[in-house]
Every structure is written in C-alpha cells, then in structure tokens.
Amino acid sequence: MTQNSDLLQNRKKACSSIPSATATMQKLSHLSVGILLGLTTLTAQANTTGAEEYRGSAAVDTSAPIAALSKLTSLDDDKPLTVTIPTIQQFKTKAGVPVRFVQTTALPIVDIDLRFNAGSARDGSISNTGFGIANMTATMLTQGSKRLDENEFTRAVETLGINLNSSAYKDMFIVSLRSLSDDKHLLPAVDLMTQMLSEPAFDDSILARNKARLLVGLQQQKQDPNSLASIAFSKALYGEHPYAHPSAGTLESVPTIEKQQLIDFKNRYLVAANASVAITGNLTLEQAKKLAEDITSKLPKGQPATELPEPKPLSQAKHIHIPFPSTQTTVLMGQLGDKRATDPQSQQKQTNFAVGNEVLAGGDFNARLMTEIRQNLGYTYGISGSMNPMLARGPYQIGFSTRNDKARAAIDASLAVINDTLEKGITSTEMRLTTDNLKNSFPMGFASNAGINGLLGMMNFYQLPNSYLTDYVKRVDQVKLSEVNQTMQDTLKPDDFLIVTVGQEDPWKDKKTNK
C-alpha cells in the first residue's frame, strides 16, 4: 500500500535538517490524503489548551520566582545533554548494494529496510499515462509469488508473525521486514522477502480486483476536501513534472494499468544498481553481511535510475478555488521548497530554515501562525507548515481549515504574519527555545529499532554521510539569528504563493484573481 499522504509530514520530520525515520517517507498521495497536518489532533490539543487556560485564569504574578524550585536539589546536579549516536557500520554486497547496519541487542528483533530509487515519479517512464504503476507494483508484491499463491503467501507471513510490506512514494520504493532474530523466524522471513522481489505473481485476477478497489477509493476522494486540495496543489505547483500526479494514480489512469507494465517497472527499477539496504537489530556484523547478501543476490544488476528534472517555480501568485458543499474551507498555501541537502553548507542552511520555520509555522501553540490565526483571531483550530525536501525540489506548504465566511480573512491574516516575520525576523528568545527543543527531542529519533532503521534507510537513499547524523547537534548549535532570518527571507516568497481553497464560497470572487 502507498503511504497515507505523499505530502503529510510530522513537522519535526519534515524539516530537512531534522533526521527522521520517515523523512524519507516523504512522504506524497494516497486514497486518504490528510494534508492538513493533523487538524484532528490539533483540535484535541486546542480543547485541552482551553481547559488549561481556564484553570489558570486566576490572577497570578508571572514575574515572581517559583518558590518550589529552590527546594529541588536535583537541579544542582543538572548537566548538559549528552547524546550517544548509534554506531553505524557500512559495507557493500557483492552486487555493489550499499548497506548500513546498527547492532542492537536489547530485543530479539531485526528490522530490514530495502529502498529503491523507484517511486511514482518513474511511472511516466513506463507509460506516458500510467500514473499509479509504482503503487500497484508495491501493492501486488505482497499478494503472492510464483511459488506461493496469495493465500499461501499471506498464511506464511502470519504464521511467522512478521511484518512484510512494500510501499511506493514519490521518490522511493520501500520493501521492509521486521522479524524475530532467531534463524527459525528470520531465515524463512527473508526467503519470503526475496520471493516477492524476484518472482512476484502479478496475478491478472488480483490485478483486476485491485484496480476495482482502487477506483472506489479514488471516487471517494472526491468527497474529501483535503484530498481535493492536495491533488490540485501538486498539479498546479508541478505542472508537467513527475511529482505532479498522485502516487495512487487517477480515475483515468488506473483502468489502463496492465500486468506487463508492472513487470517492466520491476525489471527496470527494482534492481541492485538502484538499491540500498539498512539493517538494525540483534545480529553480529557477519550475520548482517550474510543477510544483506541473501536479500540482494537474486536482484538483477540493472542500471541506476536517471536523475529527476528540477521543477520550475511559479513566476507569480496563483489562486485556485474548488467548490465543495461544506461549512468549512480547506486552505493550502505554499511554493516550491528545497531538495534534500547533501553537503554540509546546504545542510546548515536547511537547519537554519528549520529553526525559523518552527517559530513561524510549527504545530505547537507557541508558533506565530498558531498564536495569531488560532488563539488571537479564532479562525481555525490548527495551522502549521513544513518543508518536504526530496530528490528534486519538494513543496513547502501551510495548511488549515476555517469557516467559509472567514476564509479570505484567515488567508490574508496568515500572509500578514509570514510577511511580518520575514521583515522583522524571529527573536533570539524564540530561536533559543526552538534550538533547545530540537536538541532535546533529537535522541527520540533513535529510541527504537524502527526509528534507527528509518534513519539509516533515509541516509542511504539520499547518500548522506554518517556525519549527517553525528553532526546534527553541532549544526543546531551553530545556528545564528542573523543567518536564520536571512535564510527565511531567501527561501519564502509569500507574494508568489500558490493558494488552493476547497469550500462552499470562492474567497477570491470579489477580487481580481490569477488563475
């Protein structure tokens, strides 16, 4: 199955300088696109915050010291945060596939992440109108092999108690496995993984069933304003670029997908020259090397995927309205953002932007957009924005929903906050709170096997050096206020934003629009 949304990112993960298990998981369009960045969660947070504000409404001298702190003797021994980065071991298989391995012995588990430069952006190379080929290939890899039909394959997976999945995103194609580390479970699990890669069934009757189900889901998308906004935003932002079409395909393209196209996609892109492997778990280095060989030995050698073209930014603002019978208007605004930074200088700039954007559009209640648009003006329960860097330039998006009659006012107020931030900059206090938060939350990225393996997979895919992870705290410490504000000014161009609205009333109807 594809990811729930190609563009939906946790705001911490989406910031390009912040290592994340699913940064990679650029996550790019599925049947249920929740592009508004967790508005349901933000609604719950809003209700909780309201209760806290009520409880704290009594008069309090906020300038007075907190007396209880003087009795907390443990604060006397408070020391700076020390972060221990996992030890990453690197090697290549005989087929030349790069592998990163982290040994963890706390749990008898192994996580394997096999990535290919083979996302839905490659659909057009198989068929000019074949949108959804990568997604359908990923779906059908787990639906039987030449040795095991669909039911037998599923029964084998469930008997072993493993997680075996394949997913297609804009940039990447991921096959993942989680298994117990003993040979009784791991060896047959790896055999199933190699079967699905080297000899998938691609059964015609299952393909027909998948297409029918997918078409129902795509039809249902028309009743989801978030999905409508996301699809329209990508199409308008990317035009003829491969990122423009949804990964799941369209109502027009899905019926045309054929078995031979899936075979062609697998043979062209799911090859050793286009792959990388990440392994985390209770294995020795020698065991990890043998495991990597077992996984990749049956892959065709093939050729690396060609470099994706760079999309062209919009030359002026563009407003798109999609009529939808709803009491609320869904709003997406943004522009072309960055590609994934691979050199230290560019990584530092993306860290600078991550800090500034967290102050401007982070999802917490201290962010400027949240403070003004939600708390002060009451236009929305939640508003946030993030950068989603990819192999080519990804999108920068800000999303929220509001009452139909407040849509234009909310948009104008949001743009005003952005322009004010770019003009005056963020403050040193805001910057320090944000950098402290980023550093203190950083270890959570590798607090689990899955978290570590996701980081390894992302670093492998983008060919990032180990210093990307080991120097993260250093990059945050090197952030300077002047450079943060300059990077924000250089990156964001709100006067040229693409703005998509989905709702009952057109917020641009009384103004001259640029469609």
C-alpha positions in Angstrom: 0.0 0.0 0.0 1.1 3.6 -0.5 1.6 6.0 2.3 -1.4 7.8 3.5 -0.2 11.1 2.1 2.8 12.0 -0.1 2.9 15.4 1.4 1.8 14.8 5.0 4.7 15.1 7.3 5.2 15.4 11.0 6.5 18.9 11.4 9.7 17.7 13.1 10.3 15.1 10.5 9.5 17.4 7.5 12.2 19.9 8.4 15.0 18.9 6.2 17.8 19.2 8.8 16.0 17.0 11.4 16.8 13.3 10.9 13.6 11.3 10.8 12.5 7.7 10.2 10.0 8.7 7.6 11.8 11.7 6.2 12.1 9.6 3.8 8.8 8.9 4.0 8.2 12.0 2.1 6.3 11.2 2.5 3.4 12.0 -1.5 -0.9 11.0 -2.4 -3.0 8.0 -1.3 -6.7 7.2 -1.1 -7.0 9.2 2.1 -4.9 12.3 1.9 -4.8 14.1 5.3 -2.8 17.1 4.1 -3.9 19.5 6.7 -1.2 18.4 9.0 -3.1 16.7 11.8 -6.0 19.0 12.3 -7.9 16.3 14.2 -5.0 16.1 16.7 -4.7 19.9 16.8 -8.4 20.1 17.6 -8.0 17.8 20.6 -4.9 19.9 21.7 -7.0 23.0 21.3 -9.7 21.7 23.6 -7.0 20.7 26.2 -5.4 24.1 26.0 -8.6 25.8 26.5 -9.1 23.9 29.7 -5.7 24.8 30.9 -6.3 28.4 30.2 -9.5 28.3 32.2 -7.8 26.7 35.2 -5.1 29.3 35.1 -7.3 32.3 34.8 -6.9 33.4 38.4 -4.6 36.4 39.0 -1.0 35.2 39.1 2.2 37.3 39.4 4.1 35.7 36.5 7.2 37.7 37.3 7.6 36.2 40.7 10.0 33.3 41.2 8.7 29.8 41.7 9.4 29.1 45.3 9.3 25.3 44.9 12.2 25.4 42.5 14.5 26.4 45.4 13.8 23.1 47.1 14.6 20.9 44.1 18.2 20.0 45.0 18.4 17.7 41.9 18.7 20.8 39.8 22.1 21.5 41.4 23.5 18.5 39.5 21.9 19.3 36.2 24.3 18.6 33.4 24.2 19.4 29.7 22.5 16.8 27.5 24.8 14.0 26.3 23.7 12.2 23.2 25.1 8.8 22.2 24.8 8.3 18.5 24.3 4.7 17.4 27.4 3.1 15.9 26.8 2.7 12.2 28.8 0.1 10.2 28.9 0.3 6.5 29.7 -2.2 3.7 28.6 -3.2 0.3 27.3 -6.5 -1.0 28.9 -8.4 -3.9 26.4 -6.8 -6.2 27.5 -3.4 -5.0 24.5 -2.5 -2.9 25.4 -0.1 -0.1 24.4 -1.3 3.4 24.3 0.4 6.8 24.0 -1.7 9.9 23.4 -0.9 13.6 23.7 -3.7 16.1 21.1 -3.6 18.9 20.9 -6.4 21.4 18.2 -5.2 23.8 15.4 -7.0 21.8 15.5 -10.2 19.7 14.3 -8.3 16.7 15.7 -7.4 13.2 14.4 -4.6 11.0 15.3 -4.5 7.3 14.8 -1.6 5.0 15.4 -2.1 1.3 14.9 1.1 -0.8 14.9 1.7 -4.5 15.1 5.0 -6.4 11.8 4.0 -7.9 8.8 6.0 -6.7 5.7 7.1 -8.6 7.8 9.8 -10.3 9.0 7.0 -12.5 5.6 5.9 -13.7 5.8 8.1 -16.8 9.0 6.2 -18.0 6.9 3.0 -18.2 3.8 4.6 -19.8 3.0 8.3 -20.5 -0.4 7.9 -18.9 0.5 5.1 -16.5 0.0 7.0 -13.2 -0.2 4.5 -10.4 2.2 1.8 -11.8 4.7 2.1 -8.9 1.8 2.0 -6.4 0.2 -1.1 -8.0 3.6 -2.8 -8.2 4.1 -2.3 -4.4 0.6 -3.5 -3.7 1.0 -6.7 -5.6 4.4 -7.7 -4.4 2.8 -8.9 -1.2 0.0 -10.7 -3.0 1.7 -13.9 -3.9 4.8 -15.3 -5.7 5.3 -17.9 -8.4 5.8 -20.5 -5.6 3.0 -19.3 -3.3 -0.4 -18.0 -4.3 -1.9 -15.1 -2.4 -3.5 -17.1 0.4 -0.4 -19.2 0.9 1.9 -16.2 1.0 -0.4 -14.4 3.5 -0.6 -17.6 5.6 3.2 -17.9 5.7 3.6 -14.2 6.8 1.0 -14.6 9.5 2.5 -17.9 10.7 5.9 -16.4 11.2 4.4 -13.3 12.9 6.5 -10.9 10.7 5.7 -7.6 9.2 6.5 -7.6 5.5 5.4 -4.6 3.5 6.1 -2.7 0.3 5.2 0.9 -0.4 5.6 3.4 -3.2 6.2 7.1 -2.6 7.0 10.0 -5.0 10.8 9.3 -4.9 11.3 5.9 -3.4 10.0 2.4 -3.3 10.5 0.6 0.0 10.3 -3.0 1.0 10.5 -3.5 4.7 10.7 -6.5 7.0 10.5 -6.9 10.8 11.1 -10.4 12.3 12.4 -12.1 15.3 16.2 -12.5 15.0 16.5 -16.3 15.5 17.1 -18.4 12.4 13.7 -20.2 12.8 11.9 -17.0 12.1 14.4 -14.8 10.2 15.5 -17.2 7.5 12.1 -18.1 6.2 11.1 -14.4 6.5 14.0 -13.4 4.3 13.0 -16.1 1.8 9.5 -14.6 1.5 11.1 -11.2 1.0 13.3 -12.4 -1.8 10.4 -14.3 -3.4 8.3 -11.2 -3.6 11.2 -9.3 -5.2 12.5 -11.9 -7.6 9.4 -13.8 -8.6 6.1 -11.9 -7.9 3.0 -13.5 -9.2 1.3 -10.3 -10.6 -1.9 -12.4 -11.0 -4.3 -11.0 -13.6 -7.4 -11.6 -11.5 -5.8 -10.0 -8.4 -4.8 -7.0 -10.5 -8.4 -6.6 -11.7 -9.6 -6.8 -8.1 -7.0 -4.2 -7.0 -8.0 -1.8 -9.8 -11.7 -2.1 -8.9 -11.0 -1.4 -5.2 -8.7 1.5 -6.0 -11.2 3.1 -8.3 -13.7 3.1 -5.5 -11.2 4.8 -3.2 -10.3 7.4 -5.9 -14.0 8.1 -6.3 -14.4 8.6 -2.6 -11.5 11.1 -2.7 -13.9 13.5 -4.4 -15.8 13.7 -1.1 -12.7 14.6 0.8 -11.8 18.3 0.7 -8.3 17.6 2.0 -7.6 15.2 -0.9 -9.0 17.6 -3.4 -6.8 20.4 -2.1 -3.7 18.2 -2.1 -4.2 16.9 -5.6 -4.9 20.4 -7.0 -1.9 21.9 -5.2 0.5 19.3 -6.6 -0.9 19.6 -10.1 -0.7 23.4 -10.1 2.8 23.5 -8.4 4.5 20.9 -10.6 2.7 21.2 -13.9 4.4 18.6 -16.2 6.9 17.4 -13.7 6.7 13.8 -12.5 5.8 15.0 -9.0 2.5 16.5 -10.3 0.4 13.3 -10.4 -0.8 11.4 -7.3 1.1 8.2 -6.5 -2.1 6.1 -6.3 -3.0 7.2 -9.9 -6.2 8.7 -11.2 -9.6 7.6 -12.2 -8.4 7.8 -15.8 -5.1 6.1 -15.4 -5.8 3.2 -13.1 -8.1 1.3 -15.6 -5.2 1.3 -18.1 -2.6 -0.3 -15.9 -1.6 -3.7 -17.3 0.4 -6.7 -15.9 3.3 -6.1 -18.3 3.7 -2.6 -17.0 4.2 -3.9 -13.5 6.8 -6.4 -14.8 8.5 -3.7 -16.8 8.6 -1.4 -13.7 10.1 -4.2 -11.5 12.7 -5.2 -14.1 13.7 -1.6 -14.7 13.8 -0.2 -11.2 13.9 -2.9 -8.5 17.5 -3.8 -9.3 20.8 -3.9 -7.4 22.2 -0.8 -9.0 19.2 1.2 -7.8 19.0 -0.2 -4.3 20.3 0.4 -0.7 19.8 -1.7 2.5 19.5 -0.7 6.1 19.6 -3.3 8.9 19.1 -2.8 12.6 18.8 -5.5 15.3 20.2 -8.4 17.3 22.8 -9.5 14.8 26.6 -9.6 14.6 28.3 -7.8 11.7 29.0 -11.1 10.0 25.3 -12.1 10.3 24.3 -8.8 8.9 26.6 -9.2 5.9 25.2 -12.6 5.1 21.7 -11.3 5.5 22.4 -8.5 3.1 23.8 -10.9 0.5 20.8 -13.2 0.8 18.4 -10.3 0.2 20.3 -8.8 -2.8 21.9 -11.8 -4.5 18.8 -12.5 -6.6 18.2 -8.9 -7.7 19.1 -8.2 -11.3 22.1 -5.9 -11.6 20.3 -3.3 -13.7 21.1 0.4 -14.0 20.7 3.3 -11.6 17.6 5.5 -12.2 18.2 8.6 -14.1 18.2 12.0 -12.3 14.9 13.6 -12.0 14.4 17.0 -13.7 14.2 20.1 -11.5 10.7 21.7 -11.4 10.2 25.3 -12.3 8.9 27.7 -9.7 5.7 29.7 -10.3 6.6 33.2 -11.6 3.6 34.8 -9.8 0.9 34.1 -7.3 -1.8 31.7 -8.3 -5.2 31.2 -6.6 -7.4 28.1 -7.2 -10.8 27.5 -5.8 -12.7 24.2 -5.9 -16.4 24.4 -5.0 -17.3 21.9 -2.3 -20.5 21.7 -0.2 -19.1 22.2 3.3 -19.4 24.6 6.2 -15.6 24.9 6.2 -13.0 25.9 3.7 -9.8 23.9 3.4 -6.7 26.1 2.6 -3.3 25.0 1.3 -0.7 27.7 0.5 2.9 27.4 -0.4 5.6 27.2 -3.0 8.4 25.1 -4.3 10.8 24.3 -1.5 14.2 22.6 -1.3 15.7 19.4 -2.5 17.4 17.2 0.1 20.7 18.8 1.1 23.8 16.5 0.8 26.7 18.8 1.5 27.5 20.5 4.9 26.9 24.0 3.8 23.4 23.3 2.4 22.6 21.1 5.4 23.4 24.1 7.7 21.1 26.3 5.6 18.3 23.8 5.9 18.9 23.7 9.7 18.6 27.5 9.8 15.3 27.3 7.9 14.0 24.5 10.1 14.6 26.7 13.2 13.0 29.7 11.7 10.0 27.8 10.3 9.4 26.1 13.6 8.9 29.6 15.1 6.7 30.7 12.2 4.7 27.7 11.4 5.4 24.9 13.8 2.5 22.9 15.1 2.7 23.9 18.7 0.9 26.7 20.3 3.9 29.0 20.6 4.3 29.2 16.8 3.4 32.6 15.4 0.8 31.4 12.9 -0.9 29.3 15.6 -0.8 32.2 18.1 -2.3 34.8 15.7 -4.6 32.8 13.5 -6.0 30.4 16.1 -5.6 32.0 19.5 -5.9 35.7 18.8 -8.3 35.7 15.8 -10.1 32.3 16.3 -10.1 31.5 12.6 -9.0 27.8 12.9 -8.3 25.0 15.4 -4.9 24.5 13.9 -2.5 25.8 11.3 1.1 24.7 10.6 3.5 24.5 7.7 6.5 22.4 6.7 9.2 21.8 4.2 9.3 18.4 2.4 12.7 18.1 0.7 13.0 15.3 -1.9 15.4 14.2 -4.7 14.1 17.2 -6.7 12.7 20.3 -5.1 9.8 19.3 -2.8 6.9 21.5 -1.6 6.7 24.0 1.2 3.1 24.0 2.5 1.0 25.7 5.1 -2.5 24.2 5.7 -5.6 24.9 7.8 -9.4 24.9 7.6 -11.7 27.7 8.6 -15.4 28.8 8.3 -16.4 29.6 4.8 -17.1 33.3 5.6 -13.7 33.7 7.3 -11.6 32.0 4.6 -10.3 35.2 2.9 -9.7 37.0 6.2 -7.8 33.9 7.5 -5.7 33.8 4.4 -4.9 37.5 4.5 -4.0 37.3 8.2 -1.7 34.3 7.6 0.1 36.1 4.8 0.5 39.1 7.1 2.1 37.0 9.8 4.5 35.5 7.3 5.4 38.9 5.8 5.9 40.4 9.2 8.2 37.5 10.3 10.3 37.9 7.1 10.5 41.6 7.5 11.3 41.8 11.3 12.8 38.3 11.8 12.4 36.0 14.7 13.8 36.9 18.2 16.8 35.4 20.0 14.5 34.1 22.7 12.3 32.3 20.1 15.4 30.9 18.5 16.9 29.6 21.7 13.7 27.9 22.8 13.5 26.2 19.4 17.1 25.0 19.2 16.8 23.6 22.8 13.7 21.8 21.8 15.3 20.3 18.6 18.4 19.1 20.5 16.4 17.6 23.4 14.0 15.8 21.1 16.7 14.6 18.8 17.5 11.4 20.7 13.9 10.2 20.3 14.7 9.6 16.6 16.7 6.6 17.5 14.9 5.5 20.7 13.7 2.3 18.9 15.0 -0.2 16.4 12.4 1.1 13.9 13.5 4.7 14.5 17.2 3.8 13.9 16.4 1.8 10.8 14.3 4.5 9.3 17.2 7.0 9.8 19.6 4.6 8.2 17.3 4.0 5.2 16.8 7.7 4.7 20.6 8.4 4.8 21.3 5.5 2.4 18.7 6.7 -0.1 20.0 10.3 -0.2 23.6 9.1 0.0 24.2 11.1 3.2 27.4 10.6 5.1 27.3 9.4 8.7 28.2 13.0 9.8 24.7 14.0 8.8 23.6 12.2 12.0 26.7 12.7 14.2 26.9 16.5 13.5 23.2 17.2 13.9 23.5 18.8 17.4 26.6 20.7 16.1 24.5 22.1 13.3 21.8 23.2 15.7 24.4 24.8 18.0 25.9 26.7 15.0 22.6 28.4 14.2 22.9 32.2 14.3 20.0 34.5 14.5 21.0 36.7 11.5 21.5 33.6 9.4 18.1 32.1 10.3 16.3 35.3 9.4 18.3 35.7 6.1 17.6 32.1 5.2 13.9 32.6 5.8 13.9 35.7 3.6 15.8 33.9 0.8 13.5 30.9 0.9 9.9 32.1 1.4 8.2 34.2 -1.2 4.6 34.7 0.1 3.8 37.3 -2.7 4.2 34.4 -5.2 2.4 31.7 -3.1 0.1 29.2 -4.7 -3.1 29.1 -2.7 -5.7 26.4 -3.1 -9.1 26.7 -1.4 -11.8 24.0 -1.2 -15.2 25.1 0.1 -18.7 26.5 -0.4 -17.7 30.0 -1.3 -14.9 31.3 -3.5 -12.8 33.6 -1.3 -11.4 35.3 -4.4 -14.7 36.2 -6.1 -14.7 39.8 -5.0 -11.1 40.3 -6.0 -9.2 40.1 -9.3 -7.8 36.6 -9.4 -4.9 35.0 -11.1 -6.0 31.5 -12.2 
